[in-house]
Amino acid sequence: QVQLVESGGGLVQPGGSLRLSCAASGSFFAINTMGWYRQAPGRERELVATITRVGTTTYADSMKGRFTISRDNAKSTVYLQMNSLKPEDTAVYYCNADIHSIRGIRNSWGQGTQVTVSS
């Protein structure tokens, strides 16, 4: 069974930085697009950023210039570097990936990691 496991969340002051990681484990052939989404209390889950296998990235407008998504295909890991964090960035951040395994291509989610931006 394929799993996505996030790490790196926590409490940070406004203006600070955090780096999230998400590693895929289990048996699979390849991982296509990977991404990060977030969900704040009382709000719908929203896109943060995505990255294709060859490194093409997309960002939500509010994250451009502050967040950077990257991946290490050899480690089956995607990262999210978050700088200049604001209180409104507080949310649970979820990793997402299209994973090609013996069961076909399935979209998978991690369990989420909490990011809290507060003084």
Accessible surface in RSA format (square Angstrom, percent):
REM  Atomic radii and reference values for relative SASA: ProtOr
REM  Chains: A
REM  Algorithm: Lee & Richards
REM  Probe-radius: 1.40
REM  Slices: 20
REM RES _ NUM      All-atoms   Total-Side   Main-Chain    Non-polar    All polar
REM                ABS   REL    ABS   REL    ABS   REL    ABS   REL    ABS   REL
RES GLN A   1   177.55  99.3 119.91  87.6  57.64 137.2  38.34  81.6 139.21 105.6
RES VAL A   2    31.99  21.1  15.10  13.7  16.89  40.7  15.10  13.1  16.89  45.8
RES GLN A   3   102.96  57.6  98.89  72.3   4.07   9.7  19.03  40.5  83.93  63.7
RES LEU A   4     8.16   4.5   0.00   0.0   8.16  20.5   0.00   0.0   8.16  22.0
RES VAL A   5    78.02  51.3  74.46  67.4   3.56   8.6  74.46  64.7   3.56   9.7
RES GLU A   6     8.31   4.8   0.00   0.0   8.31  19.8   0.00   0.0   8.31   6.8
RES SER A   7    61.58  52.0  56.68  75.6   4.89  11.3  42.60  90.7  18.98  26.6
RES GLY A   8    36.95  45.6   0.00   N/A  36.95  45.6  24.77  68.0  12.19  27.3
RES GLY A   9    30.05  37.1   0.00   N/A  30.05  37.1   2.78   7.6  27.28  61.1
RES GLY A  10    30.17  37.2   0.00   N/A  30.17  37.2  30.09  82.6   0.08   0.2
RES LEU A  11   131.54  73.3  99.32  71.1  32.22  81.0  99.32  69.8  32.22  86.7
RES VAL A  12    22.31  14.7  16.32  14.8   6.00  14.4  22.31  19.4   0.00   0.0
RES GLN A  13   122.32  68.4 120.50  88.1   1.83   4.3  32.02  68.2  90.30  68.5
RES PRO A  14    61.20  44.6  39.13  35.7  22.07  80.2  39.49  32.6  21.70 134.9
RES GLY A  15    55.58  68.5   0.00   N/A  55.58  68.5  29.35  80.6  26.23  58.7
RES GLY A  16    21.64  26.7   0.00   N/A  21.64  26.7  21.05  57.8   0.59   1.3
RES SER A  17    58.14  49.1  38.51  51.4  19.64  45.2  21.86  46.6  36.28  50.8
RES LEU A  18    33.78  18.8  28.99  20.7   4.79  12.1  33.78  23.7   0.00   0.0
RES ARG A  19   130.54  54.8 116.26  59.3  14.28  34.0  36.60  50.0  93.94  56.9
RES LEU A  20     0.00   0.0   0.00   0.0   0.00   0.0   0.00   0.0   0.00   0.0
RES SER A  21    27.89  23.6  27.81  37.1   0.09   0.2  13.47  28.7  14.42  20.2
RES CYS A  22     0.12   0.1   0.00   0.0   0.12   0.3   0.12   0.3   0.00   0.0
RES ALA A  23    43.13  39.7  41.93  64.7   1.20   2.7  41.93  59.0   1.20   3.2
RES ALA A  24    11.61  10.7   0.00   0.0  11.61  26.4   0.00   0.0  11.61  30.8
RES SER A  25    55.19  46.6  50.18  67.0   5.00  11.5  45.48  96.8   9.71  13.6
RES GLY A  26    51.63  63.7   0.00   N/A  51.63  63.7  22.62  62.1  29.01  65.0
RES SER A  27    94.23  79.6  80.40 107.3  13.82  31.8  47.68 101.5  46.55  65.2
RES PHE A  28    51.21  25.6  23.54  14.6  27.68  72.0  25.71  15.6  25.50  73.0
RES PHE A  29   135.05  67.6 101.40  62.8  33.65  87.6 105.65  64.1  29.40  84.1
RES ALA A  30    26.32  24.2  22.80  35.2   3.52   8.0  26.32  37.1   0.00   0.0
RES ILE A  31     4.36   2.5   3.68   2.7   0.68   1.6   3.68   2.7   0.68   1.8
RES ASN A  32    54.12  37.3  53.53  51.7   0.59   1.4  18.97  45.6  35.15  34.0
RES THR A  33    47.23  33.6  45.29  45.9   1.94   4.6  24.85  33.4  22.38  33.8
RES MET A  34     1.25   0.6   1.00   0.7   0.24   0.6   0.24   0.2   1.00   1.3
RES GLY A  35     1.60   2.0   0.00   N/A   1.60   2.0   0.87   2.4   0.73   1.6
RES TRP A  36     0.00   0.0   0.00   0.0   0.00   0.0   0.00   0.0   0.00   0.0
RES TYR A  37    54.73  25.6  54.73  31.1   0.00   0.0  22.68  17.0  32.04  39.5
RES ARG A  38    19.12   8.0  19.12   9.7   0.00   0.0   1.04   1.4  18.08  11.0
RES GLN A  39    62.11  34.7  58.36  42.6   3.75   8.9  11.04  23.5  51.07  38.7
RES ALA A  40    20.95  19.3  17.79  27.5   3.15   7.2  18.32  25.8   2.62   7.0
RES PRO A  41   120.16  87.6  91.67  83.6  28.49 103.6 104.25  86.1  15.91  98.9
RES GLY A  42    92.73 114.3   0.00   N/A  92.73 114.3  45.29 124.3  47.44 106.2
RES ARG A  43   156.14  65.6 143.32  73.1  12.82  30.5  45.55  62.3 110.58  67.0
RES GLU A  44   155.06  89.0 141.75 107.2  13.30  31.7  58.35 112.9  96.70  79.0
RES ARG A  45    92.05  38.7  66.25  33.8  25.80  61.4  24.31  33.2  67.74  41.1
RES GLU A  46    64.60  37.1  59.97  45.4   4.63  11.0  28.14  54.4  36.46  29.8
RES LEU A  47    64.58  36.0  57.16  40.9   7.42  18.7  57.16  40.1   7.42  20.0
RES VAL A  48     0.00   0.0   0.00   0.0   0.00   0.0   0.00   0.0   0.00   0.0
RES ALA A  49     0.00   0.0   0.00   0.0   0.00   0.0   0.00   0.0   0.00   0.0
RES THR A  50    24.74  17.6  24.74  25.1   0.00   0.0  14.58  19.6  10.16  15.4
RES ILE A  51     8.59   4.9   8.57   6.4   0.02   0.0   8.59   6.2   0.00   0.0
RES THR A  52    44.82  31.9  44.82  45.4   0.00   0.0  44.82  60.2   0.00   0.0
RES ARG A  53   109.55  46.0 101.62  51.8   7.93  18.9  32.18  44.0  77.36  46.9
RES VAL A  54   136.32  89.7  98.74  89.4  37.57  90.5 107.18  93.1  29.14  79.0
RES GLY A  55    37.70  46.5   0.00   N/A  37.70  46.5  19.13  52.5  18.58  41.6
RES THR A  56    81.95  58.3  73.63  74.6   8.32  19.8  56.21  75.5  25.74  38.9
RES THR A  57    54.17  38.5  33.47  33.9  20.70  49.3  10.57  14.2  43.60  65.9
RES THR A  58    71.19  50.6  65.88  66.8   5.32  12.7  67.95  91.3   3.24   4.9
RES TYR A  59    50.52  23.6  35.20  20.0  15.31  39.8  28.02  21.1  22.50  27.7
RES ALA A  60    24.04  22.1  16.56  25.6   7.48  17.0  24.04  33.9   0.00   0.0
RES ASP A  61   118.33  82.9  98.59  98.1  19.74  46.7  37.52  88.3  80.80  80.6
RES SER A  62    70.49  59.6  49.05  65.5  21.44  49.4  53.61 114.2  16.88  23.7
RES MET A  63     0.12   0.1   0.12   0.1   0.00   0.0   0.12   0.1   0.00   0.0
RES LYS A  64   122.66  59.8 103.42  63.5  19.24  45.8  58.74  52.9  63.91  68.1
RES GLY A  65    86.91 107.2   0.00   N/A  86.91 107.2  43.76 120.1  43.16  96.7
RES ARG A  66    32.20  13.5  28.80  14.7   3.40   8.1  25.89  35.4   6.31   3.8
RES PHE A  67     5.22   2.6   0.00   0.0   5.22  13.6   0.00   0.0   5.22  14.9
RES THR A  68    73.94  52.6  73.05  74.1   0.89   2.1  44.88  60.3  29.06  43.9
RES ILE A  69     5.61   3.2   0.00   0.0   5.61  13.5   0.00   0.0   5.61  15.2
RES SER A  70    46.97  39.7  45.79  61.1   1.18   2.7  34.40  73.3  12.57  17.6
RES ARG A  71    36.60  15.4   8.85   4.5  27.75  66.1   6.70   9.2  29.90  18.1
RES ASP A  72    44.61  31.2  39.90  39.7   4.71  11.1  14.14  33.3  30.46  30.4
RES ASN A  73    61.16  42.2  41.29  39.9  19.87  47.8  17.74  42.7  43.42  42.0
RES ALA A  74   100.76  92.6  56.17  86.7  44.59 101.4  68.46  96.4  32.30  85.6
RES LYS A  75   137.40  67.0 119.19  73.1  18.21  43.4  74.20  66.8  63.20  67.3
RES SER A  76    22.86  19.3  19.25  25.7   3.62   8.3   6.97  14.8  15.89  22.3
RES THR A  77    12.82   9.1  11.94  12.1   0.89   2.1   6.06   8.1   6.76  10.2
RES VAL A  78     0.00   0.0   0.00   0.0   0.00   0.0   0.00   0.0   0.00   0.0
RES TYR A  79    32.55  15.2  32.55  18.5   0.00   0.0  16.68  12.5  15.87  19.6
RES LEU A  80     0.00   0.0   0.00   0.0   0.00   0.0   0.00   0.0   0.00   0.0
RES GLN A  81    58.19  32.5  58.05  42.4   0.14   0.3  28.33  60.3  29.87  22.7
RES MET A  82     0.00   0.0   0.00   0.0   0.00   0.0   0.00   0.0   0.00   0.0
RES ASN A  83    58.29  40.2  58.29  56.3   0.00   0.0  16.07  38.7  42.21  40.8
RES SER A  84    60.16  50.8  55.41  73.9   4.74  10.9  20.08  42.8  40.08  56.1
RES LEU A  85     2.37   1.3   0.00   0.0   2.37   6.0   0.00   0.0   2.37   6.4
RES LYS A  86    86.94  42.4  86.24  52.9   0.70   1.7  40.02  36.0  46.92  50.0
RES PRO A  87    73.71  53.7  66.57  60.7   7.14  25.9  66.91  55.2   6.80  42.3
RES GLU A  88   115.31  66.2  94.20  71.3  21.11  50.3  59.84 115.8  55.46  45.3
RES ASP A  89     0.60   0.4   0.60   0.6   0.00   0.0   0.00   0.0   0.60   0.6
RES THR A  90    35.59  25.3  32.29  32.7   3.31   7.9  29.94  40.2   5.65   8.5
RES ALA A  91     1.38   1.3   0.84   1.3   0.54   1.2   1.38   1.9   0.00   0.0
RES VAL A  92    41.42  27.3  41.32  37.4   0.10   0.2  41.32  35.9   0.10   0.3
RES TYR A  93     0.00   0.0   0.00   0.0   0.00   0.0   0.00   0.0   0.00   0.0
RES TYR A  94    35.11  16.4  35.11  20.0   0.00   0.0   8.71   6.5  26.39  32.5
RES CYS A  95     0.00   0.0   0.00   0.0   0.00   0.0   0.00   0.0   0.00   0.0
RES ASN A  96    14.14   9.8  14.14  13.7   0.00   0.0   0.15   0.4  13.99  13.5
RES ALA A  97     0.00   0.0   0.00   0.0   0.00   0.0   0.00   0.0   0.00   0.0
RES ASP A  98    42.34  29.7  42.34  42.1   0.00   0.0   3.65   8.6  38.69  38.6
RES ILE A  99     3.84   2.2   2.94   2.2   0.89   2.2   2.94   2.1   0.89   2.4
RES HIS A 100    68.49  37.4  68.49  47.6   0.00   0.0  36.40  37.5  32.09  37.3
RES SER A 101    12.44  10.5  10.55  14.1   1.89   4.4   2.86   6.1   9.58  13.4
RES ILE A 102   156.29  88.9 128.39  95.6  27.90  67.2 130.09  93.7  26.20  71.1
RES ARG A 103   157.73  66.2 128.07  65.3  29.66  70.6  37.76  51.6 119.97  72.7
RES GLY A 104    28.87  35.6   0.00   N/A  28.87  35.6  27.60  75.7   1.27   2.8
RES ILE A 105   108.07  61.5  75.69  56.4  32.38  78.1  75.69  54.5  32.38  87.9
RES ARG A 106   131.45  55.2 127.05  64.8   4.40  10.5  49.21  67.3  82.23  49.8
RES ASN A 107    84.27  58.1  53.94  52.1  30.33  73.0  31.29  75.3  52.99  51.2
RES SER A 108    27.01  22.8  22.20  29.6   4.81  11.1  13.66  29.1  13.35  18.7
RES TRP A 109   107.54  43.2  80.80  39.1  26.74  62.8  62.27  33.2  45.27  73.4
RES GLY A 110     8.95  11.0   0.00   N/A   8.95  11.0   1.72   4.7   7.23  16.2
RES GLN A 111   113.34  63.4  81.67  59.7  31.67  75.4  70.63 150.3  42.72  32.4
RES GLY A 112    12.39  15.3   0.00   N/A  12.39  15.3   0.41   1.1  11.98  26.8
RES THR A 113    19.39  13.8  13.65  13.8   5.74  13.7   8.14  10.9  11.25  17.0
RES GLN A 114    86.34  48.3  77.81  56.9   8.53  20.3  49.86 106.1  36.47  27.7
RES VAL A 115     0.00   0.0   0.00   0.0   0.00   0.0   0.00   0.0   0.00   0.0
RES THR A 116    43.01  30.6  43.01  43.6   0.00   0.0  30.80  41.4  12.21  18.5
RES VAL A 117     4.07   2.7   0.00   0.0   4.07   9.8   0.00   0.0   4.07  11.0
RES SER A 118    55.31  46.7  48.46  64.7   6.85  15.8  20.02  42.6  35.29  49.4
RES SER A 119   125.91 106.4  66.25  88.4  59.66 137.4  48.16 102.6  77.75 108.9
END  Absolute sums over single chains surface
CHAIN  1 A     6345.0       4831.3       1513.7       3315.8       3029.3
END  Absolute sums over all chains
TOTAL          6345.0       4831.3       1513.7       3315.8       3029.3
